[in-house]
């Protein structure tokens, strides 16, 4: 199972991670206006949540950003701008 963390002092509570999650059972939930990792075992490791986090508050253990896992062309273009 992938280990995901939200670094609270970086999180801007934009909820991009909640909205972009592609997992059949969403990994993130909104609780009192903040994102919470509720089902990490359902993570598909697509990393779209990390790519769309404006403050880089989402961290994964042993998973690295790569164009190989980012299959949506829109996110590949975003990735190209970041690196």
Gaussian input, Z-matrix of N, CA and C with variables (Angstrom, degrees):
# hf/3-21g

backbone

0 1
 N
 C     1     B1
 C     2     B2     1     A1
 N     3     B3     2     A2     1     D1
 C     4     B4     3     A3     2     D2
 C     5     B5     4     A4     3     D3
 N     6     B6     5     A5     4     D4
 C     7     B7     6     A6     5     D5
 C     8     B8     7     A7     6     D6
 N     9     B9     8     A8     7     D7
 C    10    B10     9     A9     8     D8
 C    11    B11    10    A10     9     D9
 N    12    B12    11    A11    10    D10
 C    13    B13    12    A12    11    D11
 C    14    B14    13    A13    12    D12
 N    15    B15    14    A14    13    D13
 C    16    B16    15    A15    14    D14
 C    17    B17    16    A16    15    D15
 N    18    B18    17    A17    16    D16
 C    19    B19    18    A18    17    D17
 C    20    B20    19    A19    18    D18
 N    21    B21    20    A20    19    D19
 C    22    B22    21    A21    20    D20
 C    23    B23    22    A22    21    D21
 N    24    B24    23    A23    22    D22
 C    25    B25    24    A24    23    D23
 C    26    B26    25    A25    24    D24
 N    27    B27    26    A26    25    D25
 C    28    B28    27    A27    26    D26
 C    29    B29    28    A28    27    D27
 N    30    B30    29    A29    28    D28
 C    31    B31    30    A30    29    D29
 C    32    B32    31    A31    30    D30
 N    33    B33    32    A32    31    D31
 C    34    B34    33    A33    32    D32
 C    35    B35    34    A34    33    D33
 N    36    B36    35    A35    34    D34
 C    37    B37    36    A36    35    D35
 C    38    B38    37    A37    36    D36
 N    39    B39    38    A38    37    D37
 C    40    B40    39    A39    38    D38
 C    41    B41    40    A40    39    D39
 N    42    B42    41    A41    40    D40
 C    43    B43    42    A42    41    D41
 C    44    B44    43    A43    42    D42
 N    45    B45    44    A44    43    D43
 C    46    B46    45    A45    44    D44
 C    47    B47    46    A46    45    D45
 N    48    B48    47    A47    46    D46
 C    49    B49    48    A48    47    D47
 C    50    B50    49    A49    48    D48
 N    51    B51    50    A50    49    D49
 C    52    B52    51    A51    50    D50
 C    53    B53    52    A52    51    D51
 N    54    B54    53    A53    52    D52
 C    55    B55    54    A54    53    D53
 C    56    B56    55    A55    54    D54
 N    57    B57    56    A56    55    D55
 C    58    B58    57    A57    56    D56
 C    59    B59    58    A58    57    D57
 N    60    B60    59    A59    58    D58
 C    61    B61    60    A60    59    D59
 C    62    B62    61    A61    60    D60
 N    63    B63    62    A62    61    D61
 C    64    B64    63    A63    62    D62
 C    65    B65    64    A64    63    D63
 N    66    B66    65    A65    64    D64
 C    67    B67    66    A66    65    D65
 C    68    B68    67    A67    66    D66
 N    69    B69    68    A68    67    D67
 C    70    B70    69    A69    68    D68
 C    71    B71    70    A70    69    D69
 N    72    B72    71    A71    70    D70
 C    73    B73    72    A72    71    D71
 C    74    B74    73    A73    72    D72
 N    75    B75    74    A74    73    D73
 C    76    B76    75    A75    74    D74
 C    77    B77    76    A76    75    D75
 N    78    B78    77    A77    76    D76
 C    79    B79    78    A78    77    D77
 C    80    B80    79    A79    78    D78
 N    81    B81    80    A80    79    D79
 C    82    B82    81    A81    80    D80
 C    83    B83    82    A82    81    D81
 N    84    B84    83    A83    82    D82
 C    85    B85    84    A84    83    D83
 C    86    B86    85    A85    84    D84
 N    87    B87    86    A86    85    D85
 C    88    B88    87    A87    86    D86
 C    89    B89    88    A88    87    D87
 N    90    B90    89    A89    88    D88
 C    91    B91    90    A90    89    D89
 C    92    B92    91    A91    90    D90
 N    93    B93    92    A92    91    D91
 C    94    B94    93    A93    92    D92
 C    95    B95    94    A94    93    D93
 N    96    B96    95    A95    94    D94
 C    97    B97    96    A96    95    D95
 C    98    B98    97    A97    96    D96
 N    99    B99    98    A98    97    D97
 C   100   B100    99    A99    98    D98
 C   101   B101   100   A100    99    D99
 N   102   B102   101   A101   100   D100
 C   103   B103   102   A102   101   D101
 C   104   B104   103   A103   102   D102
 N   105   B105   104   A104   103   D103
 C   106   B106   105   A105   104   D104
 C   107   B107   106   A106   105   D105
 N   108   B108   107   A107   106   D106
 C   109   B109   108   A108   107   D107
 C   110   B110   109   A109   108   D108
 N   111   B111   110   A110   109   D109
 C   112   B112   111   A111   110   D110
 C   113   B113   112   A112   111   D111
 N   114   B114   113   A113   112   D112
 C   115   B115   114   A114   113   D113
 C   116   B116   115   A115   114   D114
 N   117   B117   116   A116   115   D115
 C   118   B118   117   A117   116   D116
 C   119   B119   118   A118   117   D117
 N   120   B120   119   A119   118   D118
 C   121   B121   120   A120   119   D119
 C   122   B122   121   A121   120   D120
 N   123   B123   122   A122   121   D121
 C   124   B124   123   A123   122   D122
 C   125   B125   124   A124   123   D123
 N   126   B126   125   A125   124   D124
 C   127   B127   126   A126   125   D125
 C   128   B128   127   A127   126   D126
 N   129   B129   128   A128   127   D127
 C   130   B130   129   A129   128   D128
 C   131   B131   130   A130   129   D129
 N   132   B132   131   A131   130   D130
 C   133   B133   132   A132   131   D131
 C   134   B134   133   A133   132   D132
 N   135   B135   134   A134   133   D133
 C   136   B136   135   A135   134   D134
 C   137   B137   136   A136   135   D135
 N   138   B138   137   A137   136   D136
 C   139   B139   138   A138   137   D137
 C   140   B140   139   A139   138   D138
 N   141   B141   140   A140   139   D139
 C   142   B142   141   A141   140   D140
 C   143   B143   142   A142   141   D141
 N   144   B144   143   A143   142   D142
 C   145   B145   144   A144   143   D143
 C   146   B146   145   A145   144   D144
 N   147   B147   146   A146   145   D145
 C   148   B148   147   A147   146   D146
 C   149   B149   148   A148   147   D147
 N   150   B150   149   A149   148   D148
 C   151   B151   150   A150   149   D149
 C   152   B152   151   A151   150   D150
 N   153   B153   152   A152   151   D151
 C   154   B154   153   A153   152   D152
 C   155   B155   154   A154   153   D153
 N   156   B156   155   A155   154   D154
 C   157   B157   156   A156   155   D155
 C   158   B158   157   A157   156   D156
 N   159   B159   158   A158   157   D157
 C   160   B160   159   A159   158   D158
 C   161   B161   160   A160   159   D159
 N   162   B162   161   A161   160   D160
 C   163   B163   162   A162   161   D161
 C   164   B164   163   A163   162   D162
 N   165   B165   164   A164   163   D163
 C   166   B166   165   A165   164   D164
 C   167   B167   166   A166   165   D165
 N   168   B168   167   A167   166   D166
 C   169   B169   168   A168   167   D167
 C   170   B170   169   A169   168   D168
 N   171   B171   170   A170   169   D169
 C   172   B172   171   A171   170   D170
 C   173   B173   172   A172   171   D171
 N   174   B174   173   A173   172   D172
 C   175   B175   174   A174   173   D173
 C   176   B176   175   A175   174   D174
 N   177   B177   176   A176   175   D175
 C   178   B178   177   A177   176   D176
 C   179   B179   178   A178   177   D177
 N   180   B180   179   A179   178   D178
 C   181   B181   180   A180   179   D179
 C   182   B182   181   A181   180   D180
 N   183   B183   182   A182   181   D181
 C   184   B184   183   A183   182   D182
 C   185   B185   184   A184   183   D183
 N   186   B186   185   A185   184   D184
 C   187   B187   186   A186   185   D185
 C   188   B188   187   A187   186   D186
 N   189   B189   188   A188   187   D187
 C   190   B190   189   A189   188   D188
 C   191   B191   190   A190   189   D189
 N   192   B192   191   A191   190   D190
 C   193   B193   192   A192   191   D191
 C   194   B194   193   A193   192   D192
 N   195   B195   194   A194   193   D193
 C   196   B196   195   A195   194   D194
 C   197   B197   196   A196   195   D195
 N   198   B198   197   A197   196   D196
 C   199   B199   198   A198   197   D197
 C   200   B200   199   A199   198   D198
 N   201   B201   200   A200   199   D199
 C   202   B202   201   A201   200   D200
 C   203   B203   202   A202   201   D201
 N   204   B204   203   A203   202   D202
 C   205   B205   204   A204   203   D203
 C   206   B206   205   A205   204   D204
 N   207   B207   206   A206   205   D205
 C   208   B208   207   A207   206   D206
 C   209   B209   208   A208   207   D207
 N   210   B210   209   A209   208   D208
 C   211   B211   210   A210   209   D209
 C   212   B212   211   A211   210   D210
 N   213   B213   212   A212   211   D211
 C   214   B214   213   A213   212   D212
 C   215   B215   214   A214   213   D213
 N   216   B216   215   A215   214   D214
 C   217   B217   216   A216   215   D215
 C   218   B218   217   A217   216   D216
 N   219   B219   218   A218   217   D217
 C   220   B220   219   A219   218   D218
 C   221   B221   220   A220   219   D219
 N   222   B222   221   A221   220   D220
 C   223   B223   222   A222   221   D221
 C   224   B224   223   A223   222   D222
 N   225   B225   224   A224   223   D223
 C   226   B226   225   A225   224   D224
 C   227   B227   226   A226   225   D225
 N   228   B228   227   A227   226   D226
 C   229   B229   228   A228   227   D227
 C   230   B230   229   A229   228   D228
 N   231   B231   230   A230   229   D229
 C   232   B232   231   A231   230   D230
 C   233   B233   232   A232   231   D231
 N   234   B234   233   A233   232   D232
 C   235   B235   234   A234   233   D233
 C   236   B236   235   A235   234   D234
 N   237   B237   236   A236   235   D235
 C   238   B238   237   A237   236   D236
 C   239   B239   238   A238   237   D237
 N   240   B240   239   A239   238   D238
 C   241   B241   240   A240   239   D239
 C   242   B242   241   A241   240   D240
 N   243   B243   242   A242   241   D241
 C   244   B244   243   A243   242   D242
 C   245   B245   244   A244   243   D243
 N   246   B246   245   A245   244   D244
 C   247   B247   246   A246   245   D245
 C   248   B248   247   A247   246   D246

   B1=1.4646
   B2=1.5282
   B3=1.3066
   B4=1.4571
   B5=1.5252
   B6=1.3149
   B7=1.4665
   B8=1.5259
   B9=1.3325
   B10=1.4654
   B11=1.5218
   B12=1.3275
   B13=1.4681
   B14=1.5211
   B15=1.3123
   B16=1.4656
   B17=1.5167
   B18=1.3143
   B19=1.4643
   B20=1.5232
   B21=1.3159
   B22=1.4715
   B23=1.5240
   B24=1.3333
   B25=1.4679
   B26=1.5294
   B27=1.3265
   B28=1.4699
   B29=1.5262
   B30=1.3198
   B31=1.4629
   B32=1.5311
   B33=1.3510
   B34=1.4656
   B35=1.5275
   B36=1.3428
   B37=1.4689
   B38=1.5294
   B39=1.3218
   B40=1.4680
   B41=1.5265
   B42=1.3319
   B43=1.4694
   B44=1.5273
   B45=1.3299
   B46=1.4643
   B47=1.5266
   B48=1.3228
   B49=1.4672
   B50=1.5288
   B51=1.3181
   B52=1.4710
   B53=1.5275
   B54=1.3119
   B55=1.4651
   B56=1.5213
   B57=1.3240
   B58=1.4643
   B59=1.5359
   B60=1.3025
   B61=1.4657
   B62=1.5339
   B63=1.3450
   B64=1.4630
   B65=1.5215
   B66=1.3064
   B67=1.4657
   B68=1.5295
   B69=1.3356
   B70=1.4760
   B71=1.5331
   B72=1.3113
   B73=1.4663
   B74=1.5203
   B75=1.2953
   B76=1.4679
   B77=1.5308
   B78=1.3157
   B79=1.4589
   B80=1.5307
   B81=1.3264
   B82=1.4690
   B83=1.5195
   B84=1.3205
   B85=1.4626
   B86=1.5188
   B87=1.3130
   B88=1.4623
   B89=1.5262
   B90=1.3155
   B91=1.4587
   B92=1.5231
   B93=1.3069
   B94=1.4707
   B95=1.5313
   B96=1.3266
   B97=1.4553
   B98=1.5163
   B99=1.3273
   B100=1.4568
   B101=1.5222
   B102=1.3420
   B103=1.4602
   B104=1.5264
   B105=1.3252
   B106=1.4574
   B107=1.5280
   B108=1.3178
   B109=1.4627
   B110=1.5210
   B111=1.3304
   B112=1.4623
   B113=1.5303
   B114=1.3310
   B115=1.4649
   B116=1.5364
   B117=1.3327
   B118=1.4680
   B119=1.5254
   B120=1.3130
   B121=1.4675
   B122=1.5319
   B123=1.3336
   B124=1.4620
   B125=1.5241
   B126=1.3230
   B127=1.4638
   B128=1.5261
   B129=1.3328
   B130=1.4705
   B131=1.5279
   B132=1.3253
   B133=1.4674
   B134=1.5221
   B135=1.3291
   B136=1.4678
   B137=1.5325
   B138=1.3163
   B139=1.4682
   B140=1.5185
   B141=1.3261
   B142=1.4624
   B143=1.5242
   B144=1.3047
   B145=1.4714
   B146=1.5289
   B147=1.3211
   B148=1.4636
   B149=1.5222
   B150=1.3341
   B151=1.4637
   B152=1.5219
   B153=1.3263
   B154=1.4620
   B155=1.5277
   B156=1.3040
   B157=1.4657
   B158=1.5327
   B159=1.3386
   B160=1.4653
   B161=1.5255
   B162=1.3170
   B163=1.4611
   B164=1.5225
   B165=1.3300
   B166=1.4612
   B167=1.5267
   B168=1.3310
   B169=1.4627
   B170=1.5247
   B171=1.3148
   B172=1.4654
   B173=1.5142
   B174=1.3247
   B175=1.4597
   B176=1.5171
   B177=1.3223
   B178=1.4562
   B179=1.5167
   B180=1.3249
   B181=1.4589
   B182=1.5218
   B183=1.3094
   B184=1.4592
   B185=1.5254
   B186=1.3191
   B187=1.4556
   B188=1.5246
   B189=1.3158
   B190=1.4530
   B191=1.5212
   B192=1.3161
   B193=1.4598
   B194=1.5161
   B195=1.3036
   B196=1.4618
   B197=1.5127
   B198=1.3085
   B199=1.4591
   B200=1.5230
   B201=1.2992
   B202=1.4586
   B203=1.5318
   B204=1.3237
   B205=1.4576
   B206=1.5206
   B207=1.3135
   B208=1.4549
   B209=1.5239
   B210=1.3056
   B211=1.4502
   B212=1.5166
   B213=1.3118
   B214=1.4481
   B215=1.5337
   B216=1.3360
   B217=1.4717
   B218=1.5291
   B219=1.3179
   B220=1.4610
   B221=1.5315
   B222=1.3351
   B223=1.4486
   B224=1.5258
   B225=1.3247
   B226=1.4553
   B227=1.5219
   B228=1.3289
   B229=1.4655
   B230=1.5251
   B231=1.3348
   B232=1.4606
   B233=1.5273
   B234=1.3284
   B235=1.4612
   B236=1.5219
   B237=1.3391
   B238=1.4492
   B239=1.5240
   B240=1.3200
   B241=1.4584
   B242=1.5157
   B243=1.3374
   B244=1.4704
   B245=1.5265
   B246=1.3453
   B247=1.4697
   B248=1.5010
   A1=109.06
   A2=115.01
   A3=120.92
   A4=109.55
   A5=115.44
   A6=120.32
   A7=108.07
   A8=114.99
   A9=122.44
   A10=108.48
   A11=115.57
   A12=120.93
   A13=109.11
   A14=114.97
   A15=120.75
   A16=106.00
   A17=116.40
   A18=121.17
   A19=106.87
   A20=115.64
   A21=122.10
   A22=113.34
   A23=118.19
   A24=118.72
   A25=112.73
   A26=117.74
   A27=121.04
   A28=112.26
   A29=117.42
   A30=122.15
   A31=111.23
   A32=115.67
   A33=121.23
   A34=112.11
   A35=116.12
   A36=122.16
   A37=112.31
   A38=116.40
   A39=120.82
   A40=111.69
   A41=116.27
   A42=124.06
   A43=113.69
   A44=117.68
   A45=120.13
   A46=110.50
   A47=117.00
   A48=120.81
   A49=111.22
   A50=116.55
   A51=121.10
   A52=109.62
   A53=116.77
   A54=121.63
   A55=114.20
   A56=118.65
   A57=120.83
   A58=112.96
   A59=118.74
   A60=121.29
   A61=111.13
   A62=115.91
   A63=123.07
   A64=113.80
   A65=117.93
   A66=120.90
   A67=109.91
   A68=117.28
   A69=120.24
   A70=112.41
   A71=116.36
   A72=120.98
   A73=105.10
   A74=117.10
   A75=122.43
   A76=112.02
   A77=115.67
   A78=122.85
   A79=110.36
   A80=115.89
   A81=121.68
   A82=110.96
   A83=114.67
   A84=121.83
   A85=108.41
   A86=115.15
   A87=120.62
   A88=108.03
   A89=115.93
   A90=121.73
   A91=107.40
   A92=116.10
   A93=121.80
   A94=112.22
   A95=116.37
   A96=121.04
   A97=115.05
   A98=118.03
   A99=121.96
   A100=110.57
   A101=117.41
   A102=119.23
   A103=110.46
   A104=115.26
   A105=121.77
   A106=107.40
   A107=116.50
   A108=121.13
   A109=106.77
   A110=116.07
   A111=119.80
   A112=112.99
   A113=117.92
   A114=120.62
   A115=110.64
   A116=118.52
   A117=119.89
   A118=113.00
   A119=117.10
   A120=120.78
   A121=112.40
   A122=117.40
   A123=121.77
   A124=113.09
   A125=117.67
   A126=121.88
   A127=110.97
   A128=116.05
   A129=122.88
   A130=112.10
   A131=116.76
   A132=123.76
   A133=112.58
   A134=116.66
   A135=120.35
   A136=110.77
   A137=117.24
   A138=125.11
   A139=114.79
   A140=117.31
   A141=119.13
   A142=110.88
   A143=117.88
   A144=120.30
   A145=110.37
   A146=116.82
   A147=120.78
   A148=111.33
   A149=116.41
   A150=119.85
   A151=112.14
   A152=117.37
   A153=120.20
   A154=113.48
   A155=117.26
   A156=119.82
   A157=109.02
   A158=117.65
   A159=119.78
   A160=113.70
   A161=117.75
   A162=120.13
   A163=113.40
   A164=117.10
   A165=122.94
   A166=111.76
   A167=114.74
   A168=120.62
   A169=113.63
   A170=117.67
   A171=120.39
   A172=109.06
   A173=114.90
   A174=121.05
   A175=109.87
   A176=115.55
   A177=123.58
   A178=108.46
   A179=117.88
   A180=121.51
   A181=107.97
   A182=116.90
   A183=123.76
   A184=114.06
   A185=118.35
   A186=122.40
   A187=105.76
   A188=116.29
   A189=120.16
   A190=110.51
   A191=116.13
   A192=120.99
   A193=109.30
   A194=115.36
   A195=121.08
   A196=108.87
   A197=117.14
   A198=120.24
   A199=111.24
   A200=117.80
   A201=121.40
   A202=110.87
   A203=118.25
   A204=120.50
   A205=112.57
   A206=118.21
   A207=120.66
   A208=107.33
   A209=116.69
   A210=121.99
   A211=113.59
   A212=118.88
   A213=122.27
   A214=108.47
   A215=118.30
   A216=120.71
   A217=113.41
   A218=117.72
   A219=120.54
   A220=110.40
   A221=117.31
   A222=120.86
   A223=111.88
   A224=117.40
   A225=119.90
   A226=108.83
   A227=117.69
   A228=120.79
   A229=110.53
   A230=117.71
   A231=121.42
   A232=109.75
   A233=116.80
   A234=121.74
   A235=110.28
   A236=118.03
   A237=122.31
   A238=111.07
   A239=117.67
   A240=121.27
   A241=111.82
   A242=116.54
   A243=120.83
   A244=111.55
   A245=116.68
   A246=118.53
   A247=113.03
   D1=135.82
   D2=178.80
   D3=-70.38
   D4=143.11
   D5=177.30
   D6=-104.55
   D7=120.91
   D8=-177.26
   D9=-117.45
   D10=142.10
   D11=175.54
   D12=-133.20
   D13=145.85
   D14=168.58
   D15=-109.50
   D16=118.45
   D17=179.19
   D18=-78.02
   D19=104.63
   D20=-170.94
   D21=-58.79
   D22=-38.87
   D23=-177.18
   D24=-73.75
   D25=-12.79
   D26=175.01
   D27=-97.13
   D28=-25.12
   D29=-173.28
   D30=-63.49
   D31=129.64
   D32=178.91
   D33=-98.54
   D34=4.12
   D35=178.32
   D36=59.58
   D37=35.47
   D38=179.27
   D39=-77.70
   D40=-20.32
   D41=178.91
   D42=67.77
   D43=18.54
   D44=174.21
   D45=-57.23
   D46=-40.41
   D47=-178.15
   D48=-63.27
   D49=-39.16
   D50=178.61
   D51=-65.07
   D52=-43.34
   D53=-174.82
   D54=-75.79
   D55=-30.47
   D56=-173.73
   D57=-92.96
   D58=-12.49
   D59=-175.42
   D60=-57.11
   D61=125.79
   D62=-177.29
   D63=-95.32
   D64=-6.14
   D65=-176.21
   D66=-62.61
   D67=141.49
   D68=178.52
   D69=-54.31
   D70=-41.42
   D71=170.52
   D72=-108.37
   D73=110.50
   D74=-172.99
   D75=-51.02
   D76=136.17
   D77=179.10
   D78=-75.13
   D79=-35.56
   D80=-176.21
   D81=-107.11
   D82=151.21
   D83=171.98
   D84=-135.17
   D85=155.56
   D86=174.22
   D87=-92.96
   D88=125.65
   D89=177.17
   D90=-130.48
   D91=114.65
   D92=-178.79
   D93=54.18
   D94=40.34
   D95=176.85
   D96=80.39
   D97=5.46
   D98=-179.84
   D99=-121.15
   D100=147.79
   D101=175.66
   D102=-76.23
   D103=140.35
   D104=178.17
   D105=-132.14
   D106=137.72
   D107=176.50
   D108=-82.47
   D109=106.79
   D110=-174.83
   D111=-101.10
   D112=-29.41
   D113=-177.82
   D114=-139.09
   D115=70.84
   D116=-178.89
   D117=-62.85
   D118=-24.98
   D119=-179.74
   D120=-66.99
   D121=-17.27
   D122=179.75
   D123=-94.17
   D124=1.97
   D125=-177.71
   D126=-63.56
   D127=132.54
   D128=178.32
   D129=-89.29
   D130=-5.20
   D131=-178.39
   D132=59.54
   D133=34.54
   D134=176.93
   D135=-77.99
   D136=-20.46
   D137=176.47
   D138=68.13
   D139=12.02
   D140=178.95
   D141=-63.91
   D142=-33.93
   D143=178.27
   D144=-61.60
   D145=-44.04
   D146=179.89
   D147=-67.80
   D148=-37.80
   D149=-179.64
   D150=-67.77
   D151=-32.93
   D152=-177.11
   D153=-94.10
   D154=0.12
   D155=178.06
   D156=-77.08
   D157=115.47
   D158=-175.92
   D159=-68.31
   D160=-18.46
   D161=-177.73
   D162=-112.95
   D163=10.52
   D164=-179.77
   D165=51.75
   D166=45.08
   D167=-177.36
   D168=-89.07
   D169=-7.05
   D170=-178.61
   D171=-101.95
   D172=124.98
   D173=-179.40
   D174=-123.25
   D175=142.82
   D176=177.19
   D177=-118.42
   D178=141.50
   D179=171.38
   D180=-88.29
   D181=132.43
   D182=174.50
   D183=61.07
   D184=22.96
   D185=173.93
   D186=-131.42
   D187=132.24
   D188=-175.25
   D189=-123.48
   D190=146.42
   D191=178.13
   D192=-63.94
   D193=131.33
   D194=-178.73
   D195=-153.39
   D196=145.20
   D197=176.02
   D198=-64.46
   D199=-21.38
   D200=-179.16
   D201=-62.84
   D202=-39.67
   D203=-177.54
   D204=-90.91
   D205=-11.70
   D206=-179.86
   D207=-97.86
   D208=93.97
   D209=-171.14
   D210=-90.40
   D211=-12.42
   D212=-179.74
   D213=-83.78
   D214=121.38
   D215=-177.06
   D216=-54.97
   D217=-34.47
   D218=179.04
   D219=-60.41
   D220=-40.62
   D221=-178.95
   D222=-77.22
   D223=-28.46
   D224=175.62
   D225=-65.14
   D226=-42.46
   D227=177.50
   D228=-62.80
   D229=-39.63
   D230=177.83
   D231=-64.08
   D232=-42.73
   D233=178.74
   D234=-60.15
   D235=-43.23
   D236=179.79
   D237=-59.16
   D238=-35.79
   D239=179.92
   D240=-72.32
   D241=-29.58
   D242=-177.16
   D243=-74.45
   D244=-41.18
   D245=-174.64
   D246=-89.97

